[in-house]
Amino acid sequence: MVQVFAFRHQPIKALYLTYQLLSTIFIRLPYWTIIYVPKHWRPRPSWSLKRSVMVNLLRHLFYVDSRSGDFLKHANHLAISDGPGVKAVWVEAAPHLITGDVALWASIANVKPTRIPGYWIDKPGSDIPTGQKPEPGEKVLYSFHGGSYTQLSAHPNEGVAAIIRNIIQHCQPVQRAFALEYRLSSTDPLPNANPFPAALIDAVAGYDYLIDIVGFDPSNVIIEGDSAGGNLALALTRYLVERRDRTDIPAPPGGLILVSPWADLSNSHDGPNSSLATFDGDYAEDSDCMHELWSKQAFVGPHGLGAAGINRYISSASLSVTVSFTGFPRTFIIAGSAERLYDSIITLKNRMVADMGEGGGDGQVTYYEGPDAVHDYIAFAWFDPERTDTLHAIAEWL
């Protein structure tokens, strides 16, 4: 088995990427195009030829990335990455807001609060001054990107920022979003850095920035996260709910949007009949992929993989942990029925419904499932009409 990031050093990296590029253009793409002409050979019979090829291409790109390391340059928490139309700010550390269990876990992991960047993203056609005070009743999207806690960025030029743009474009009450460049985790063979709860500490500081500096009322903040960002959105909301007795910590948000949330970092949903094992049409990595295991190890750090099964902040959908969602704000959960995280998302949904009630009336949880849709499908323009239908549903929910 090839080690994760085995080809990260030059000149091997350049040779490996060149080989992958040429073989994808001249071998893989033609092969996928030919074999998926018959509908019954496609990963899902409902998928078009283009969709089938694109999902395979995404899966292969993630595979290559796990062997070579990033082959595209990404922004990170160490500096603001400027560019045309980029609206960035520094979010100052907020050590006074970190208490209780989170402070203890930070001490164990030797994680310190630090200042980090954040990026404002406006509704298409708008040009709102950076950090402008909110209009009366204005809602804001506070967003966390996915990437297994080890990849990607909050920068507006990042591909995953399409999720943010799609939501604010379709949701009239939301004119802008604030995307936080939380610290990413890593471990061997890369330097050990930023394990749990580093990202949560950053998320608390970003929330305080929106409330205390910009001036949003907590009830007008909608926390949104996709994949690992959904995990972080759950953790931040849990922290705010559990510490609501503290007058120095802001109140919980007015809403929560979870896009294909990675809510179980343990192996509690593994098994031969699980979605992790049988939904092989998804582009997301399967549960025994070395890169996914590496990401989990990087994130839990000194807490160990066992913490992923029992820590309510790390895996709120783990079958080995008892959690309560009482006090959580109204929540919109999105899942694709073809994604590998499907089983754990259903567990999360059922637990939240049990504590909060299902959408409609006094119910606080709305669940939306994209038929035959993959992980984070609302990011992809080629996943229509499911993508647009979901965005319309979010707009109605808001």
SVG drawing of the C-alpha trace seen along z (x, -y; Angstrom):
<svg xmlns="http://www.w3.org/2000/svg" viewBox="-48 -50 61 57">
<polyline fill="none" stroke="black" stroke-width="0.4" points="0.0,0.0 1.4,-3.4 1.9,-5.8 -0.2,-8.9 1.7,-11.8 4.3,-9.4 5.0,-11.6 5.0,-15.0 8.7,-15.7 10.2,-17.1 11.0,-16.0 8.9,-12.9 5.8,-15.0 6.1,-16.7 6.7,-13.4 3.8,-11.8 1.4,-14.7 2.5,-14.8 1.8,-11.0 -1.6,-11.4 -2.6,-14.4 -1.7,-12.6 -3.2,-9.3 -6.4,-11.0 -6.7,-12.9 -5.8,-10.1 -6.9,-7.0 -9.3,-7.5 -11.6,-10.1 -12.1,-8.2 -12.5,-5.0 -15.2,-6.4 -17.0,-8.0 -17.2,-4.7 -18.2,-2.4 -20.9,-4.8 -22.7,-5.1 -25.1,-2.2 -27.2,-3.5 -27.1,-0.2 -23.3,-0.5 -23.4,-3.9 -22.9,-4.2 -26.6,-5.2 -29.0,-4.6 -30.6,-8.0 -27.2,-9.8 -26.4,-11.3 -23.2,-10.4 -21.6,-13.7 -22.5,-13.3 -21.1,-9.8 -17.8,-10.9 -17.5,-14.0 -18.0,-12.0 -15.3,-9.6 -13.0,-12.5 -13.5,-14.0 -12.8,-10.7 -9.6,-10.4 -8.5,-13.9 -8.9,-13.3 -6.9,-10.1 -4.0,-11.9 -4.1,-14.7 -3.7,-12.1 -0.5,-10.8 1.1,-14.0 -0.2,-16.6 -1.9,-19.7 -1.3,-20.3 -3.2,-23.5 -2.2,-26.4 -4.6,-27.1 -4.8,-30.0 -4.4,-29.2 -4.7,-30.7 -1.2,-32.2 -1.8,-35.1 -4.6,-36.9 -4.7,-36.0 -5.7,-39.1 -7.0,-39.4 -9.6,-41.2 -12.8,-41.6 -11.5,-39.8 -12.7,-41.3 -10.7,-39.9 -10.2,-40.8 -8.1,-39.5 -10.2,-37.9 -8.5,-38.4 -8.0,-35.5 -10.6,-35.3 -9.0,-33.2 -11.4,-34.6 -14.3,-32.8 -12.7,-29.3 -13.8,-27.5 -14.8,-24.2 -14.1,-21.0 -12.9,-22.8 -10.3,-24.6 -9.2,-21.3 -8.9,-19.6 -6.9,-22.6 -4.5,-22.2 -4.0,-18.5 -3.4,-19.2 -1.2,-22.3 -3.5,-24.4 -3.5,-28.2 -5.9,-30.8 -4.5,-32.8 -5.7,-35.4 -6.9,-34.0 -8.3,-35.4 -11.9,-35.6 -13.4,-36.4 -16.6,-38.3 -18.6,-37.1 -21.5,-39.2 -24.6,-38.2 -23.9,-38.4 -24.4,-42.0 -23.8,-43.5 -20.8,-45.3 -21.1,-45.7 -18.2,-47.4 -16.0,-44.9 -17.4,-44.4 -20.2,-46.9 -22.7,-47.1 -25.8,-45.1 -29.1,-46.6 -32.0,-46.1 -33.0,-42.5 -30.3,-41.5 -29.3,-37.9 -25.7,-36.6 -24.3,-33.3 -21.3,-32.2 -19.6,-29.5 -17.1,-26.7 -15.6,-24.9 -15.2,-21.1 -12.0,-19.2 -11.7,-16.6 -10.2,-19.3 -7.0,-18.9 -7.6,-20.5 -9.1,-23.4 -9.7,-27.0 -12.3,-29.6 -10.9,-31.9 -13.7,-33.1 -11.7,-31.7 -11.8,-28.2 -14.1,-25.8 -16.0,-24.9 -17.0,-28.6 -19.7,-27.8 -21.8,-26.4 -21.8,-29.8 -22.5,-31.7 -25.3,-29.4 -27.0,-29.8 -26.9,-33.5 -27.8,-33.9 -31.1,-32.0 -31.9,-33.3 -33.2,-36.8 -32.8,-37.5 -29.1,-36.8 -27.0,-39.5 -23.5,-38.3 -21.6,-35.5 -18.5,-35.4 -16.2,-32.4 -13.6,-31.6 -10.1,-30.4 -9.9,-28.1 -6.6,-26.2 -6.2,-22.9 -4.8,-19.8 -1.8,-17.7 0.3,-14.8 3.1,-12.5 4.6,-12.6 3.8,-16.3 4.4,-18.4 2.0,-17.8 -0.2,-20.8 -3.5,-22.2 -5.4,-19.2 -8.8,-19.4 -10.0,-21.8 -8.0,-24.3 -10.7,-24.8 -13.4,-25.1 -11.4,-27.8 -11.1,-29.7 -14.8,-29.2 -15.7,-30.8 -13.5,-33.8 -15.1,-34.2 -18.6,-34.1 -17.6,-36.7 -16.3,-38.9 -19.7,-38.8 -21.6,-39.6 -19.3,-41.9 -17.4,-43.7 -19.7,-43.8 -22.8,-43.9 -25.1,-41.1 -27.7,-39.8 -27.1,-36.1 -30.7,-35.4 -29.7,-36.7 -26.7,-34.5 -27.1,-31.3 -24.2,-28.9 -23.4,-26.8 -20.9,-24.1 -20.3,-21.4 -18.7,-18.0 -16.0,-18.7 -17.4,-22.2 -20.7,-20.7 -18.9,-18.9 -17.4,-22.3 -20.8,-24.0 -22.3,-21.4 -19.4,-21.7 -19.6,-25.5 -23.4,-25.4 -23.0,-22.8 -20.4,-25.0 -22.7,-28.1 -25.7,-26.1 -23.8,-24.4 -22.2,-27.7 -25.4,-29.9 -25.3,-30.4 -22.2,-32.5 -23.0,-36.2 -19.6,-36.8 -20.2,-34.1 -22.6,-35.1 -26.0,-33.4 -26.5,-30.5 -27.3,-31.4 -30.7,-31.7 -30.2,-28.7 -28.0,-26.0 -27.5,-24.6 -25.6,-21.3 -24.5,-20.3 -23.5,-16.6 -22.1,-16.9 -19.2,-14.6 -20.8,-13.9 -19.1,-10.6 -15.3,-10.4 -15.3,-7.0 -15.9,-3.7 -19.3,-3.2 -21.2,-3.3 -18.7,-0.9 -19.9,2.5 -20.4,4.6 -24.0,3.3 -23.3,-0.3 -23.4,-3.3 -19.7,-3.6 -19.1,-0.2 -21.9,0.1 -22.4,-3.5 -19.4,-3.2 -20.8,-5.7 -19.9,-8.6 -16.6,-10.5 -15.8,-10.9 -13.3,-8.5 -14.4,-5.2 -13.9,-4.5 -10.7,-2.4 -9.0,-5.0 -5.5,-5.8 -6.1,-9.6 -9.3,-9.6 -7.7,-7.7 -4.7,-10.2 -7.2,-13.1 -8.8,-11.6 -5.5,-11.0 -4.4,-14.5 -7.6,-16.0 -7.8,-14.1 -4.0,-14.4 -3.0,-13.5 -6.6,-12.7 -6.3,-9.5 -8.7,-7.9 -10.8,-6.6 -11.9,-10.2 -13.7,-10.1 -16.1,-7.6 -16.9,-9.1 -16.4,-12.9 -19.7,-14.7 -17.9,-17.6 -16.0,-15.4 -18.7,-12.8 -22.2,-13.8 -23.6,-11.0 -21.3,-8.3 -23.3,-5.2 -21.0,-5.0 -21.8,-8.5 -24.8,-9.9 -25.7,-13.4 -28.5,-15.9 -29.6,-18.5 -32.0,-20.3 -31.5,-24.0 -30.1,-23.8 -31.6,-26.3 -33.7,-25.4 -31.7,-23.2 -31.7,-22.4 -29.9,-19.1 -28.9,-18.2 -27.8,-14.7 -27.4,-13.0 -29.0,-9.5 -25.9,-8.2 -23.3,-9.6 -21.1,-7.4 -21.9,-9.5 -25.6,-8.8 -26.0,-6.4 -24.3,-8.7 -26.3,-11.7 -29.5,-9.8 -28.4,-9.0 -27.7,-12.7 -31.1,-13.6 -32.9,-11.1 -31.2,-12.3 -31.9,-15.9 -35.5,-15.2 -35.9,-13.3 -34.7,-16.2 -36.0,-19.1 -39.0,-17.9 -39.3,-17.5 -39.8,-20.5 -43.3,-22.1 -45.3,-23.5 -43.1,-23.6 -40.6,-21.2 -37.0,-22.6 -35.4,-20.1 -35.9,-20.1 -34.3,-17.3 -33.8,-17.4 -32.5,-14.5 -31.2,-14.8 -32.2,-11.7 -29.2,-9.8 -27.0,-12.8 -23.4,-12.7 -21.5,-14.4 -21.8,-18.2 -23.8,-18.1 -25.1,-21.6 -21.5,-22.8 -21.7,-21.5 -23.5,-23.2 -23.6,-19.9 -25.7,-18.3 -29.0,-20.0 -31.9,-20.0 -31.2,-18.5 -28.8,-21.3 -31.3,-24.1 -34.2,-22.3 -32.3,-22.0 -31.3,-25.7 -35.0,-26.7 -35.9,-24.5 -33.2,-26.3 -34.7,-29.7 -38.2,-28.6 -36.8,-27.4 -35.1,-30.7"/>
</svg>
